[in-house]
Amino acid sequence: MQKPLDIAVVGSGLVGSLLAIYLRRQGHSVHVYDRSPDIRTITFSGRSINLAMSHRGWKALDGVGIGDEVRKIAIAMDKRAIHIGNEVKFQQYGKDGEAIYSISRGVLNRKMIDLAEAAGAIFHFEQKIWDVTLADATLHIGETERGEWTDIKHDMVFGADGAFSRIRHRMQRQSMFNYSQEFLEIGYKELNIPPNPDGSHKLDKNSFHIWPRGQYMLIALPNLDGSFTCTLFMPFEGENSFASLPDRQSVEAFFEKNFPDSIDVIPKLAEDFFKNPTSTLVTMKCFPWTFADKVALIGDACHAIVPFYGQGMNAGFEDITVLNECIETHGDDWVKIFSEYEKSRKPNADAIAELSYRNFMEMSSSTADEKFLLQKKIEKKFSAKYPEKWQPLYSRVTFSHRPYAEALAIGDKQNEIMAEVMAMPDIFEKWDSDAVEEMILDLLRKSPLDHS
Amino acid sequence: MQKPLDIAVVGSGLVGSLLAIYLRRQGHSVHVYDRSPDIRTITFSGRSINLAMSHRGWKALDGVGIGDEVRKIAIAMDKRAIHIGNEVKFQQYGKDGEAIYSISRGVLNRKMIDLAEAAGAIFHFEQKIWDVTLADATLHIGETERGEWTDIKHDMVFGADGAFSRIRHRMQRQSMFNYSQEFLEIGYKELNIPPNPDGSHKLDKNSFHIWPRGQYMLIALPNLDGSFTCTLFMPFEGENSFASLPDRQSVEAFFEKNFPDSIDVIPKLAEDFFKNPTSTLVTMKCFPWTFADKVALIGDACHAIVPFYGQGMNAGFEDITVLNECIETHGDDWVKIFSEYEKSRKPNADAIAELSYRNFMEMSSSTADEKFLLQKKIEKKFSAKYPEKWQPLYSRVTFSHRPYAEALAIGDKQNEIMAEVMAMPDIFEKWDSDAVEEMILDLLRKSPLDHS
C-alpha cells in the first residue's frame, strides 16, 4: 500500500478522470480541476471526432474494473466501409472477433466523471488554472490571467489538461525543455447523420465509414441513438478546401459532386457546416514530462497527435497503465516512478505520433487504391496462415499491447517486403498463388521482423 | 520615401540595434526597448562566444554605411588552427583574401547602440516587456510579470528579443503557429587566454583555434586587446562531461591530459571554470514570423541556431537585408512586405539551422580526421582550377550571398560526389592525380550541382 498523498489532477477529460480513479484506488485523496463547466450539465460543442476505443484503452479501463460499464455505451466496428461513387467496399480490420469501438466523446466523458466521483475523487469545475509552481506543486487559480489568483498547494500535480496544457506551459519555460507543436494544413468540421424515424442507423452500424478522396475525406462513426457523427477533413486553403466553400450553394454542390451517397443521409448539411467551427489539428511533442516528484504530464498534455489512427485516447489511457505499473514496481519512490514512466512512454508517444501522421494518406488516398487493397488482402491471407510470422501493422497498433515503437519499426520492415511483393509484374493475377507466399517467406528469412 | 511610422523594436542586441538604424534611415521614429541595463554601462557576463562576422553580416552593415566603423574592432581569421597533441595544423578557410572576422559580442553591441543612437533611435533600458497585443501593436511593460503594467502603443512592433522572445511567446499561443525548441545535450563554458605582458597574442592571432576531441572541443577566438575568448563545448552528462568535472583538481587534470598545450595559456583555468556559468544550446524554429502589418519577428527571436557555423548573427543581419529589399520593393504595403519577408527567409533559416547542427561533428571530430582533411584539400584544388564548377560548402555559406537553402542542397550533392571519390582505394596516394580530377568532372556531368 502506498503512502497516501494529496494529489491534484488538472483536467477532467478522459485521461484526467481515469487517472483520478486509479489514484483513488491507491488510497490517495484526489482533487480534479477543470477550467470548463461540468460536461454533465451542458450540451456538446459540435467539434468532436468520435472515439475509437481499442485494446490499449480497454486494458486501462479493465485495470480498474470499469470496462464493462463503458462497453454498454460502445458500438463495435469490425471493418471499414469505403464509399467510392455510389458503391461501398468493406475491409475487415482484424481477425474475426476483433473490432474497434465507437464511443461519443461527450457520453464517455460524462460516464467517466460519474465513475471517478463514485471512486471518491472531488471535482472542481470552472476553476481556471493559470500557472503552477513546479517546486512545491502549487496551483494558481483565478478568474482571469491578469487578475487575482488563489494558490492551492498539493503534494503532487498531474497535468491532464490537453494539447494546450497550462501545466506544460510552465515546464516549457525551463531550460533544457524540448518542445514542438506543428499544425496540419488540414482542418476538420463535424457533421451529422441523424437516425431513421424508427431509431435505426441509416448506414451499416458496425462499420467505420470512409469517403476517401485524396486530399480530403469524410468519415462517419455510429452513435447509440442511431445517428452517426461525421467528420469532414480537408485543407484550409486551395482547391477543394474550406476556403473554397464560402456559402450554402458551394457546400451543397461540393457534396453532391464528391459525396453523392451522403446527400440523402445528411439532411442539415449546410446548416451544420456553417454552425459548427472548423477546427485545427496539431502534433505536439515535448520532453521531459515530469518535474522531480512533484509534477507529471499525461495524455495529450505531453503527446498530442492527429486523429488518423484513432489512438489519441488509447495512448493517453496506456500512459495510465504504464504509470500504474511503475507505481506497483517502485512503491513510494515517486522520483523513480516519474523517471521510469517518462522514459518508457516517450519513444512510444513519438511512434504513435508518426504513425498517426502517416495514416491520413492511408485513409484518404490508399483506401481508394486497388493496389493498396490487394496488398492488405495478401497480408491478411499470409497472416491468417502464419500468425506468428506476420501481424499486420494496423493490428499491432490496434489489437495489441506491444509498444507502439515496436509496431512502427516492424511495420517499416513489412512495408519493404510488401513493396517487393507488389512489384511483381502480374501480382493482380497471382496474388493468391504459392509463389507469392514463398516469396514472402523467403524475404522474411533474409530479414526477420523481430528484434529479438 | 515611406510614410513615417512610430515603430518599436524590442531588444537592443545586435539585430535590434542594426534594424533601428535601417528604420531610422527610412524616416521612421524608432523606440528600442530592452529588459536589461544598457550594456555600455556594465561589465560583460562571461557567457558569450565570440562572433565570426562574414559576408552576410558585412553586407548588412555596409548597407547603411557602418561596415568600416565595425571593421576597426574586428580581427581577420583566414584559417583554422587545429590543435592535436602538441601540434598545430592550419587549414585555410577560403581563397586568398577571404576571411571571417572575430569580434567581441559586447564590444560590437556597445558600438551598434552608439551608432543607432547617432542615427536617432531612442533607447529605453530596463523596461521589461511581458506581453504584446498583436492586433494593435501595444506593448505591456512592468516591473514583474504579475505586477502592474503600462501599455504603450506603437504603429508596429519588431521582436528582436532573442531565442526566448516574449513577442514570439504571445504569437505562439495562437492557433496554426508552428514552433519547436530543441536543446543539445552539449553545453558550453567561457574561458580566457590573456594577452602577453607586451599586449601581443599568445597564439596565432589570425586563426580560429580548435582543439577537436570528438564528443567535446575547445575553441579560441582573438580579441583586440591581445586576449582570446575560449569556449569549451562538452556534454552535460556522461564521460568527459561537465558533470564529470566537479572540482578544481578534476578540471586541471582533464585539461592537462586532453588539452596539454592550453595549460600554459589559460592561467585562471579552474577559477574561470567555476565562476562562469555552463550555458545551454538551443535550436528554435517557428512560423509564421509576422502578424498582419503589426508585428514581425527577426533574428534569434524567429530562428535561434547552435553556434557551430558562426552564422547566428550573420543570419540575423541578413534578415534585415532581405526585409529592407522587401520594403524597397513594396513601399508602404506592410502586409505584403511582412509576407514576402517571412516567405523568403524561412527556408533559409531552416537550412542554416540544419547546417549549424551538423557542423558540430565537423568541428569536433572531422577536423581531427586525416581523410576529412584530405577531402578538403581535394575540393580546394579542384575548386581553384574550376571555380565555376565547384564552390565548397563552407564558402557558399560564409563567403557568399546566395541563399543558405541553396548551399545546403548543393552541399549535399557535393558530399555524394566526394564520398565516391574518397572511396577510391588508393586515394591517399593519388589524390593529386588527373584521374581524381577526371572522376569529379565525370560525376558532375552525370549530376550537375546547380538547379538551374
Interface residues (C-beta under 8 A of the other chain):
Chain A: R146 W149 Q172 S175 M176 F177 N178 Y179 S180 Q181 E182 F183 T280
Chain B: R146 W149 Q172 S175 M176 F177 N178 Y179 S180 Q181 E182 F183 T280
